[in-house]
């Protein structure tokens, strides 16, 4: 989940690339290579973000460190041999959803379904700050406020792959070389990161020209490190009786399509990740996903949309993803003229409208 940007305020933190103290590689006892998880500087283009590591392949000596500034909702994660990336979200059959009623007082269908939780293995730091190429090492997810840089010292030569558990396919490598081997300076590392970032900006302009099929809305659009957190198109006009297909077009992000009054959908967004009631007394709280955003509002196939669904105009497709357990698309038929707003409740300011004419 870029779960933003904003997966929710409970977990989302942004830091800028901080100035670090280091000595030059030549003859240095300990060199700290600068890097970021996320872009080295924030894009100034609305709805544009980057799911990548900058630079993607830092090169250091044995005994040196890499310092990642966590610039977005990312982790820096090294896996043990044969280990798969832990899933970010996991169901909790022992902790079912209960007491969820719509605006008319009717119980939602997903009462009794498992709560969806942020996987503690993905969220929590693990493995310390020294790495020899073995074992699981994880920065954990950023919390409230700007996170501190994640600094890892490498004690063995080799090439080591690291990942972000939030964004599938977001990975890089650290090349750890013997003392005396040629490695970039801090200035060169920062220049490489900025060059990667600028290449992404050029690519982003091309991605923004995507043209969806007729009566189709794409949620997000990305390639490589570039990710658009917007709908294509953001405003779609159709005639009453038209079925619109909402499709995810993002390999590294997940999105929702959630209709309803702004006060209602805004509350879902602000509580999309939140501690489950009754947890945290004897340890860290269990973080759950708001079922009003994570689950479809009705068992698929979704009913026609009239603007009055569930007593207040709420209808949602739940989480859409590519390559995950969730569906990658959903269809809704619009039967009544009007202008209907929808949003992704995972990513702030990712909004759209369907205008239905007679």
Beta strands, then each sheet from edge to edge (+ up, - down):
strand 1: 32-37
strand 2: 48-50
strand 3: 53-54
strand 4: 59-61
strand 5: 65-70
strand 6: 77-78
strand 7: 89-96
strand 8: 114-118
strand 9: 130-131
strand 10: 137-138
strand 11: 150-154
strand 12: 158-163
strand 13: 171-177
strand 14: 216-223
strand 15: 226-232
strand 16: 235-239
strand 17: 242-248
strand 18: 255-259
strand 19: 273-275
strand 20: 287-289
strand 21: 315-320
strand 22: 329-334
strand 23: 338-343
strand 24: 351-357
sheet 1: 3+ 1- 5- 11+ 9+
sheet 2: 2+ 15- 14+ 17+ 22-
sheet 3: 4+ 13+ 12-
sheet 4: 6+ 10-
sheet 5: 7+ 8-
sheet 6: 16+ 24+ 23- 18+ 21-
sheet 7: 19+ 20-
end
